[in-house]
């Protein structure tokens, strides 16, 4: 069941572009601080992201056409250099909306508050199959700017939905939510983050994806995204360059 602001929000699949799931691994790598002000090769990006050479080439060539990258050298010696990270991020926010791209379910819970919900989640078998998202992720990242006490969770394994509903004592809610379960669009980014932080007691969406998710989210999303853009180092650097 969906809340009012989620009704009829999803759009049908479109042709794959550079803002698609696996392509986003390349974009995310480019926006990291260590790719700025230096040259890099196709193979370097492919090795760092796990994306195929063909996919990396398609994404980089599209960004060259858009004026975001410049090429250095020719043929087999050709390398790339990031010229305009701000335009990449701006275009990404224009192309992606979590409400349009992700299926969501909203609930109320019989548990008292978010702290109790998270405590139950940590002690369950589901804590490695979910990841904090949206406002919950911003809170754990240390950049929360709202008083919301909601819990938003990405389902890394869609099969756990029914079991998670029982464990967190969830009941569908028509409007608003206390708990929001989300089927991710950017599964590849979340899988890479899960692998890098597998020892953490609770997984979370990385800062860049959290910013993108919040940017077009109707519940105080832009406010929280702007707050992060001014304070999260990797995002702040991009905005400074603009």
C-alpha positions in Angstrom: 0.0 0.0 0.0 1.3 3.4 -0.9 1.0 6.8 0.9 -0.7 9.6 -1.0 2.5 11.2 -2.2 3.7 7.9 -3.6 0.5 7.1 -5.6 1.1 6.8 -9.4 4.7 7.9 -8.9 6.5 5.2 -10.8 7.4 5.5 -14.4 7.8 2.7 -16.9 11.3 1.6 -17.7 13.2 3.7 -20.3 16.1 3.0 -22.5 19.4 2.5 -20.7 21.5 5.7 -20.3 24.5 6.9 -18.3 22.3 7.3 -15.2 21.2 3.6 -15.2 22.1 1.2 -12.4 25.5 -0.1 -13.5 26.5 3.1 -15.3 26.0 4.9 -12.0 29.1 3.1 -10.7 31.2 5.0 -13.2 29.5 8.3 -12.3 30.0 7.8 -8.6 33.7 7.0 -9.1 34.2 10.1 -11.2 32.6 12.3 -8.5 34.9 11.0 -5.8 37.7 13.3 -4.7 40.5 11.0 -6.0 39.4 11.4 -9.6 39.7 15.2 -9.7 42.6 17.1 -11.3 44.3 14.0 -12.7 44.2 11.8 -15.8 42.7 8.3 -15.8 42.2 5.5 -18.3 39.3 3.3 -19.3 41.0 0.3 -17.7 41.5 2.2 -14.4 37.9 3.1 -14.2 36.8 -0.4 -15.1 39.1 -2.0 -12.5 37.9 0.4 -9.8 34.2 0.0 -10.5 33.9 -3.5 -11.7 32.0 -2.2 -14.8 32.9 -3.6 -18.3 35.2 -1.7 -20.6 32.4 -1.2 -23.1 30.1 0.3 -20.5 32.9 2.6 -19.1 33.7 3.7 -22.6 30.1 4.5 -23.4 29.7 6.6 -20.2 33.0 8.5 -20.6 32.3 9.3 -24.3 28.8 10.6 -23.4 30.4 12.9 -20.8 33.0 14.1 -23.2 30.2 15.1 -25.6 28.5 16.9 -22.8 31.7 18.8 -22.0 32.1 17.2 -18.5 35.3 15.3 -19.5 38.2 16.1 -21.8 40.5 13.6 -23.5 44.2 13.6 -23.3 46.4 11.7 -25.8 45.3 9.5 -28.8 44.2 6.0 -29.5 45.6 3.4 -27.0 47.3 6.2 -25.1 44.1 8.2 -24.7 43.2 9.2 -21.2 40.5 11.3 -19.6 40.3 14.2 -17.2 37.3 15.4 -15.2 36.4 19.0 -16.2 33.0 19.7 -14.8 31.7 17.6 -11.9 29.0 20.0 -10.9 27.2 19.5 -14.2 27.3 15.7 -13.8 25.7 15.9 -10.4 23.1 18.5 -11.6 22.2 16.3 -14.6 21.9 13.3 -12.3 19.4 15.0 -10.0 17.4 16.0 -13.0 17.2 12.5 -14.4 16.7 10.5 -11.1 14.0 10.5 -8.6 13.7 7.8 -5.9 9.9 8.2 -5.9 9.7 7.5 -9.7 12.4 4.8 -9.9 11.8 2.8 -6.7 8.8 0.8 -5.5 8.0 1.7 -1.9 5.8 0.4 0.9 4.8 2.6 3.9 3.8 1.5 7.3 3.1 2.2 11.0 4.8 0.1 13.6 3.7 -1.3 16.9 7.2 -0.7 18.2 7.7 2.5 20.2 10.2 4.6 18.1 13.0 4.4 15.6 15.6 3.5 18.2 13.6 0.4 19.1 13.0 -0.4 15.5 16.8 -0.2 14.8 17.6 -2.3 17.9 15.2 -5.0 16.8 16.7 -4.9 13.2 20.3 -5.2 14.5 19.4 -8.3 16.5 17.5 -9.9 13.6 18.7 -11.9 10.6 17.7 -9.0 8.4 20.4 -6.4 9.4 22.7 -7.5 6.6 19.9 -7.6 4.0 18.8 -4.0 4.5 20.4 -0.6 4.3 19.4 2.7 5.9 18.2 5.2 3.3 17.0 8.8 3.0 16.7 10.6 6.3 17.8 7.6 8.3 21.0 7.3 6.3 21.7 11.1 6.7 21.3 10.7 10.4 23.8 7.9 10.7 26.2 9.7 8.3 26.2 12.6 10.8 24.5 15.2 8.6 20.8 15.2 9.7 19.0 18.5 9.5 15.4 17.5 10.4 13.5 16.3 13.5 12.0 13.4 11.6 12.0 10.1 13.5 11.0 7.9 10.5 12.9 4.8 9.5 13.7 4.3 5.8 15.2 1.0 4.7 16.4 -0.3 1.4 15.6 -4.0 0.8 18.9 -5.5 -0.5 17.0 -8.8 -0.8 13.4 -8.4 -1.9 12.5 -11.9 -0.5 12.8 -10.6 3.1 9.9 -8.1 2.9 7.3 -10.3 4.5 9.6 -11.5 7.3 10.8 -8.0 7.9 7.2 -6.8 8.2 6.6 -9.4 11.0 9.9 -8.7 12.8 9.3 -4.9 12.9 5.6 -5.3 13.6 4.6 -3.3 10.6 1.1 -2.5 9.4 0.4 -0.8 6.0 -0.4 2.9 6.3 -2.3 4.9 3.7 -0.8 8.3 4.3 2.6 9.2 5.5 4.7 6.6 7.2 6.7 5.6 10.3 8.6 3.0 8.4 9.3 3.0 4.6 10.6 0.0 2.8 12.2 0.6 -0.6 13.2 -1.6 -3.5 16.4 0.0 -4.8 17.0 1.2 -8.3 20.8 1.6 -7.8 21.4 -1.9 -6.7 25.0 -1.9 -7.9 26.0 1.1 -5.8 24.4 -0.4 -2.7 26.1 -3.8 -3.3 29.5 -2.1 -3.6 28.9 -0.2 -0.4 27.7 -3.4 1.4 30.9 -5.2 0.4 33.1 -2.3 1.6 31.3 -2.0 5.0 30.3 -5.6 5.6 31.7 -5.4 9.2 29.4 -2.6 10.1 26.5 -3.5 12.5 24.0 -1.9 10.1 24.5 -1.0 6.5 23.6 2.4 5.1 23.3 4.1 1.7 26.6 6.0 0.8 26.6 9.8 1.0 26.3 10.4 -2.7 23.3 8.1 -3.2 21.7 9.5 0.0 22.0 13.0 -1.5 20.5 11.9 -4.8 17.6 10.0 -3.1 16.7 13.0 -0.9 17.0 15.7 -3.6 13.6 14.9 -5.2 12.0 13.2 -2.2 8.8 15.0 -1.2 9.1 14.7 2.6 11.7 17.5 3.5 14.1 15.9 1.0 15.5 19.0 -0.8 16.1 20.7 2.6 18.1 17.7 3.8 19.9 17.3 0.5 21.0 20.9 0.4 22.3 20.6 4.0 24.4 17.6 3.0 25.7 19.4 -0.1 27.2 22.1 2.1 28.8 19.8 4.6 29.6 16.3 3.3 33.2 16.6 2.0 32.8 14.8 -1.3 29.6 16.8 -2.1 30.9 20.1 -0.8 33.9 19.9 -3.1 31.7 19.5 -6.1 29.6 22.5 -5.2 32.7 24.6 -4.5 33.9 23.9 -8.0 30.7 25.4 -9.3 
